Structures are given as C-alpha cells and as structure tokens.
Amino acid sequence: MKYKIIDKKYRFITAFDTKTGAYVRSGVIDKNGKDTGIDPFMASFPHLIDVGIMGHCVHGKTGLCAKAGIGCYQNGLTIEKPNMKLKDFIWIAEQCNGKCNQFALGGRGDPDQHENFGDILKVCKENNIVPNFTTSGYGMTPEIAKLCKEYCGAVAVSWYRNKYTYNAINMLLKEGVKTNIHYVLGNNSIDEAVERLNNNNFPKGINAVIFLLHKPVGMGLKENMLRISNPKVKKFFALLDLKYPFKIGMDSCNVPGAINFCKNIVPEAFDTCEGGRYSCYIGSDMIMVPCSFAQNQIYKVDLRDKNIEEAWNSKEFEKFREKMLRACPECSNNELCKGGCPLIPDIVLCDKKERKIWFC
C-alpha cells in the first residue's frame, strides 16, 4: 500500500510505501505549488514514533547486553517498570492513523517478549502503521518470526555475537522477513566493524547492517565513546563508501561523521537528528520526549494530560528544537547536520572551527 501525507502547516508532501518502507519527502512548496528544494525543518505530526512498549527487560537478569559489551541506555538491568498496557497502545495508534508512517517498537527489553506482542502488531495494521523493532534474538521463536513476516516492515537483530544472534537471524530469514543487524559502534567494537566490512563477514542474506553510535547514557560508559580524533573513525567511514552485498545504514547520530569523512554518499542521503522534528519517543509510562535518549526529564510531556499532537507542539519540544535551530550558524553544512546531537554534544564527530552549539 502506498499513501501520501500533505502537511498543510509546513507546506510539504511525503510519500510512504508500506511494503518496501520507501519514504520520500518533498521540499517546501511555495505559493505557486512548486517545490523550492528547501528541506522542511519539521512536520506537524511525527512521521515515526519510537514506542517503548517494554517497561522492563525479561532477560535483564541474564546480563545479555553487558556480556555483549553493550551498555543498556535504558538501564534494563536495574529498572523494572510495567510494560505498556494494550489499551494505551491502542490509544496511541488510533491518534496516528493517517498521520504517522511507522512505529519503532522498543523500550526496556525485547519487544517480541511483550505479553500482548501479537495484538500490538495487529493494532498497527488496523491503523495503517508499519511496525518495526529491534531484538536481542534471545527469545525469538519460529512463531514470532511468522508474526513478523505477516505484520512487520523489518526486524533488526542486535549484534550480540552469540549463538542466539545467529539463530534469530536464521529464523527471520527463513520466514522471508526483511532482516537487519543493529551494530553499536564504540571504542570496544570499531576494530571488529572494520574487520567485518573489509572481509564481508556478516551473515549471508541480511538486508542491511545499521551502525548505531554508542552514547554515554544509562549504562553506556563514557570511555567507550568514539572521538573524531581517533584515526580508526576515519578508517571506518571510508569503508562506508564501498559497496557490499547488503545495504549500509546508520543512525542520525553518525551523520556528522559521514559528512566529514564519506566521499561517495550524496548529500540528499543524509538525514540528521529527527528528534522533535519528524520523530519522538513514548515510554511505557506514557511519557513522550523528542528522543529516547532524552532521559533528563527536561523535555518530557505526560500523555495522561495531553494527546500526542498537543505534546508535539508543547513548549518542552520547542525548547529541544531551538538547540538545532541555533547550532553552527556559520557552517556550510548547517542544513545537513544542524549541529548533530542536541542532547550529547560530546558524541558529535565534528571538530570544525565553525562548530557552535547552544546550551539550554
């Protein structure tokens, strides 16, 4: 199914293919109906919502993340809250019908272990929303893989380098699910990333490897954070210019690095931080923030008091956007980068003299 959203407030059009996941966005449309080519700063309603359906990690006591060298940014080992109630999820989905393209199901644990996982996927379909999610793969079963094939756009398996990682990938591929690998990139994993890219050493049949920049949030250590001065960073991004039998993707936090180091990626492919502009996060406690890493409570809006559209237009979200609007005004790459991450300036892979961030 293909459909488009006409944003009358910010004067642009988006088109989304629910089968392929293809998403395109026009520039701002002028009064004569022509595309100006100017990228609209934001939408009047989020096009993607990260819905944290998991309030606790059912595998938390096993320490899967820690054993894999990944610090859970949601503090899954120490925080246990109730999972999102099905009725709350339905309330969210019904508001998004015809306005939001995708849900990224997540939270403090594997979404496929939610007690109402099958119902949640069905609710998405009923409201014309494509669900995607990331899993450790530890609890993946053939039955869950079948549900993914029926309802999901894509499923990402976290690269935990374990038998269950490969088992989950194989189960999903067997069912014909578009399967990605999510690879957290930090000081402890960049050498492996370079080696695997150099030798094309990722499981055969996957759709893409998505590189996620390590952030010192939750249980994530600052010592594991990459710096632009590290020569390995330049080496890694140079490899992204090459072709592989699978697609290469990255989270928006990596965009400054790609801008500074990649030579063969067209500028139109870059999409910097969408938090508060085209996406947001809603936790199992029904707290909405511009980004799932915004855990300092400054930008939170309680959806028990407001609906999604009201939260989107709140003063809290405007304060978040202001940081991007004011960042690096003299940089020629301002429109592509917008200063990088507005939450954690230290992770931004840029050392240009024009860099100027705004604190609030």
Legacy VTK file of the C-alpha trace (Angstrom):
# vtk DataFile Version 3.0
C-alpha trace
ASCII
DATASET POLYDATA
POINTS 360 float
0.000 0.000 0.000
1.253 3.458 -0.881
-0.014 6.660 0.627
0.986 10.268 0.994
0.659 12.859 3.710
0.130 16.502 2.808
1.437 18.740 5.560
-0.569 21.939 5.128
1.025 23.696 8.092
4.640 23.358 6.903
3.763 23.051 3.183
5.354 19.816 2.019
4.373 16.297 0.928
5.625 12.878 1.993
5.014 9.525 0.352
5.419 6.145 2.049
5.317 2.599 0.702
4.159 0.205 3.433
5.588 -2.792 1.570
9.107 -1.584 0.814
9.469 1.035 3.553
10.455 3.643 0.954
9.909 7.153 2.300
10.338 10.348 0.314
9.787 13.945 1.293
9.393 16.997 -0.924
10.922 20.359 -0.254
8.817 23.239 0.986
6.110 24.039 -1.568
5.824 27.722 -2.474
2.587 29.668 -3.076
2.680 28.678 -6.770
2.738 24.983 -5.935
6.411 24.492 -6.838
8.982 22.573 -4.816
11.595 25.053 -3.560
14.115 22.330 -2.736
14.351 23.665 0.812
14.121 20.818 3.322
11.244 21.460 5.760
12.564 21.691 9.303
9.737 19.686 10.870
6.337 18.073 10.401
3.074 18.993 12.080
2.877 15.433 13.486
5.631 12.814 13.943
6.113 10.505 10.955
7.868 7.875 13.063
7.277 7.153 16.729
9.581 5.053 18.861
7.056 3.331 21.132
8.667 1.859 24.238
6.225 -0.958 24.889
8.678 -2.662 27.273
8.949 -1.285 30.798
11.347 -3.992 31.932
13.727 -6.471 30.370
12.656 -10.110 30.786
16.252 -11.116 30.062
17.741 -8.394 32.243
18.948 -10.712 34.968
20.986 -12.675 32.417
23.011 -9.566 31.593
22.851 -10.148 27.836
23.764 -6.566 26.932
26.681 -6.367 29.352
28.066 -9.713 28.193
27.901 -8.468 24.601
29.833 -5.322 25.538
26.798 -3.060 25.157
25.679 -0.722 27.939
21.876 -0.649 28.024
20.942 3.018 27.699
17.547 2.268 29.298
19.147 0.802 32.464
17.451 -2.523 31.797
19.486 -4.285 34.479
18.349 -2.025 37.302
14.962 -0.511 36.375
11.790 -2.586 36.325
8.526 -0.912 35.364
5.299 -2.372 33.952
5.110 -2.938 30.215
2.825 -0.666 28.203
-0.820 -1.632 28.536
-2.558 -2.733 25.360
-5.278 -0.101 25.823
-2.620 2.627 25.991
-1.004 1.339 22.825
-4.387 1.344 21.057
-4.945 4.949 22.194
-1.584 5.935 20.685
-2.159 4.056 17.419
-5.624 5.494 16.838
-4.246 9.041 17.056
-1.596 8.178 14.468
-3.840 6.667 11.789
-3.248 8.606 8.578
-0.599 10.837 10.182
2.296 8.582 11.202
4.009 6.065 8.892
5.913 3.791 11.246
6.289 2.644 14.823
9.685 1.502 16.061
8.699 -0.816 18.908
11.203 -0.807 21.743
11.677 0.131 25.359
13.492 -1.525 28.223
13.754 -5.023 26.740
12.953 -7.117 23.656
9.574 -6.014 22.214
8.868 -9.540 20.943
8.621 -10.631 24.585
5.699 -8.318 25.380
2.702 -10.262 26.699
0.475 -8.707 24.011
3.002 -8.654 21.180
0.731 -10.284 18.583
-2.161 -7.958 19.432
0.134 -4.943 19.223
1.160 -5.879 15.685
-2.486 -6.315 14.684
-3.389 -2.901 16.123
-0.659 -1.360 13.957
-2.113 -2.919 10.826
-5.635 -1.813 11.730
-4.359 1.756 11.944
-2.239 1.708 8.760
1.046 1.834 10.665
4.080 -0.283 9.785
5.749 -1.733 12.906
9.487 -2.399 13.085
11.531 -3.441 16.092
14.947 -4.458 17.380
15.535 -7.617 19.390
18.479 -9.352 21.016
17.082 -12.505 19.440
17.345 -14.382 22.736
13.635 -15.181 22.897
12.953 -15.410 19.152
10.849 -18.400 18.073
9.527 -19.616 14.704
6.059 -18.487 15.815
7.272 -14.935 16.486
9.119 -14.926 13.166
5.850 -15.819 11.399
4.134 -12.845 13.065
6.971 -10.626 11.902
6.544 -11.790 8.317
2.815 -11.055 8.434
2.924 -7.627 10.073
6.394 -6.064 10.244
8.253 -3.939 7.742
11.654 -5.037 9.036
13.205 -6.610 12.115
16.660 -5.747 13.422
18.731 -8.169 15.487
21.245 -6.559 17.836
24.770 -7.751 17.092
25.440 -9.633 20.322
27.893 -12.057 18.694
26.264 -15.124 20.196
24.584 -18.342 19.106
21.132 -16.857 19.747
22.060 -13.901 17.493
22.625 -16.209 14.529
19.621 -18.376 15.424
17.293 -15.356 15.408
18.696 -14.085 12.099
18.236 -17.521 10.524
14.665 -17.880 11.827
13.689 -14.497 10.438
15.384 -15.086 7.083
13.712 -18.481 6.791
10.314 -16.783 7.086
11.274 -14.187 4.479
11.433 -11.262 6.923
13.484 -8.229 5.895
16.243 -8.661 8.473
18.800 -6.072 9.551
21.671 -6.120 12.007
21.996 -3.283 14.516
25.651 -2.789 15.368
26.600 -0.470 18.247
29.772 1.376 17.287
32.142 2.297 20.118
35.787 2.028 21.101
35.241 -1.605 22.002
33.679 -2.568 18.654
35.135 -0.372 15.905
38.030 -2.742 15.161
35.604 -5.612 14.640
33.411 -3.417 12.429
36.370 -2.562 10.205
37.430 -6.214 10.026
33.949 -7.474 9.158
33.427 -4.827 6.486
36.845 -5.485 4.992
36.131 -9.205 4.788
32.382 -9.063 4.092
31.944 -11.082 7.255
28.285 -10.608 8.152
25.612 -13.313 7.862
24.515 -14.005 4.301
21.025 -12.947 3.273
20.607 -9.956 5.564
19.064 -6.777 4.191
21.346 -4.254 5.910
23.815 -3.520 8.682
22.830 -0.389 10.590
25.595 1.231 12.652
24.403 2.928 15.837
26.758 5.335 17.578
27.453 4.476 21.229
26.098 7.062 23.655
27.145 7.502 27.307
23.563 7.209 28.549
22.150 4.796 31.101
24.715 2.026 31.479
26.706 3.275 28.475
30.245 4.207 29.517
31.869 7.479 28.510
35.132 5.580 27.986
33.525 3.703 25.103
32.565 6.881 23.247
34.273 7.480 19.900
36.115 10.733 19.224
36.743 12.338 15.849
40.472 12.467 16.684
40.598 8.654 16.690
42.157 7.594 13.327
40.008 4.454 13.383
36.926 6.649 12.914
38.184 7.964 9.571
39.094 4.438 8.502
35.638 3.150 9.373
33.729 5.847 7.482
35.945 5.363 4.431
34.659 1.786 4.274
31.070 3.031 4.113
31.865 4.454 0.678
32.345 0.940 -0.706
29.693 -1.464 -1.983
28.596 -4.608 -0.153
26.082 -7.408 -0.822
23.925 -5.823 1.893
22.856 -2.243 2.488
24.717 0.009 4.892
22.809 2.331 7.178
23.494 4.491 10.194
21.570 6.315 12.864
21.309 10.078 12.598
23.904 10.447 15.369
26.514 9.214 12.852
25.623 11.806 10.209
28.298 14.380 11.218
30.937 11.656 10.823
29.606 10.695 7.404
29.556 14.339 6.299
33.173 14.802 7.352
34.613 11.522 6.090
32.459 9.896 3.380
33.164 10.925 -0.213
30.666 8.891 -2.246
27.421 9.451 -0.310
25.200 12.074 -1.934
24.104 14.860 0.440
20.428 14.016 -0.181
21.012 10.705 1.616
21.873 12.428 4.879
19.073 12.883 7.389
20.303 14.348 10.629
18.604 14.187 14.034
14.860 13.873 13.520
14.041 14.090 17.216
11.233 16.561 17.794
11.149 17.284 14.050
9.885 14.057 12.477
10.090 11.541 15.316
9.660 11.151 19.067
9.676 8.544 21.831
6.788 7.398 24.023
7.697 5.237 27.008
5.668 2.500 28.649
4.779 5.066 31.346
3.161 7.258 28.637
5.818 9.947 28.888
6.631 11.492 25.495
10.036 13.024 24.735
11.714 14.147 21.481
14.251 11.298 21.634
14.599 8.075 23.616
17.973 9.326 24.906
16.341 12.404 26.470
16.304 10.938 29.963
16.971 14.099 31.980
13.254 14.999 32.224
13.731 18.474 30.712
11.716 17.722 27.599
9.128 15.255 28.898
5.373 15.589 28.372
2.893 13.347 30.188
0.348 11.863 27.774
-2.044 11.399 30.666
-2.504 15.171 30.451
-2.116 15.833 26.716
-2.628 13.980 23.459
0.241 13.364 21.014
-0.384 16.449 18.892
-0.501 18.690 21.957
2.743 17.188 23.259
4.340 17.648 19.831
3.501 21.360 19.931
4.438 21.835 23.582
6.971 24.305 24.974
9.145 21.342 26.025
9.507 20.142 22.432
10.036 23.688 21.172
12.910 24.065 23.614
14.519 20.923 22.185
14.140 22.125 18.586
15.619 25.507 19.470
19.002 23.880 20.075
19.107 22.617 16.485
17.843 25.864 15.040
20.617 27.836 16.728
23.504 25.399 16.201
26.513 26.195 13.987
25.033 29.156 12.044
28.270 29.816 10.107
28.863 26.231 8.927
28.251 25.402 5.258
26.861 22.024 6.327
24.350 23.505 8.734
21.317 22.300 6.757
22.678 18.741 6.579
23.835 18.448 10.178
22.099 21.058 12.360
24.879 20.686 14.909
24.420 16.951 15.395
23.008 15.503 18.594
21.357 18.279 20.645
21.448 16.116 23.781
25.044 14.852 23.990
27.434 17.274 22.226
30.459 15.091 23.053
29.384 12.321 20.667
29.238 14.616 17.616
32.002 13.578 15.208
32.992 17.080 14.155
35.872 19.379 15.068
35.297 22.234 12.611
36.094 25.713 13.852
32.594 26.797 12.773
31.005 24.438 15.257
28.887 26.304 17.784
26.345 24.607 19.984
23.644 26.213 22.083
23.108 25.079 25.655
19.775 25.406 27.436
LINES 1 361
360 0 1 2 3 4 5 6 7 8 9 10 11 12 13 14 15 16 17 18 19 20 21 22 23 24 25 26 27 28 29 30 31 32 33 34 35 36 37 38 39 40 41 42 43 44 45 46 47 48 49 50 51 52 53 54 55 56 57 58 59 60 61 62 63 64 65 66 67 68 69 70 71 72 73 74 75 76 77 78 79 80 81 82 83 84 85 86 87 88 89 90 91 92 93 94 95 96 97 98 99 100 101 102 103 104 105 106 107 108 109 110 111 112 113 114 115 116 117 118 119 120 121 122 123 124 125 126 127 128 129 130 131 132 133 134 135 136 137 138 139 140 141 142 143 144 145 146 147 148 149 150 151 152 153 154 155 156 157 158 159 160 161 162 163 164 165 166 167 168 169 170 171 172 173 174 175 176 177 178 179 180 181 182 183 184 185 186 187 188 189 190 191 192 193 194 195 196 197 198 199 200 201 202 203 204 205 206 207 208 209 210 211 212 213 214 215 216 217 218 219 220 221 222 223 224 225 226 227 228 229 230 231 232 233 234 235 236 237 238 239 240 241 242 243 244 245 246 247 248 249 250 251 252 253 254 255 256 257 258 259 260 261 262 263 264 265 266 267 268 269 270 271 272 273 274 275 276 277 278 279 280 281 282 283 284 285 286 287 288 289 290 291 292 293 294 295 296 297 298 299 300 301 302 303 304 305 306 307 308 309 310 311 312 313 314 315 316 317 318 319 320 321 322 323 324 325 326 327 328 329 330 331 332 333 334 335 336 337 338 339 340 341 342 343 344 345 346 347 348 349 350 351 352 353 354 355 356 357 358 359
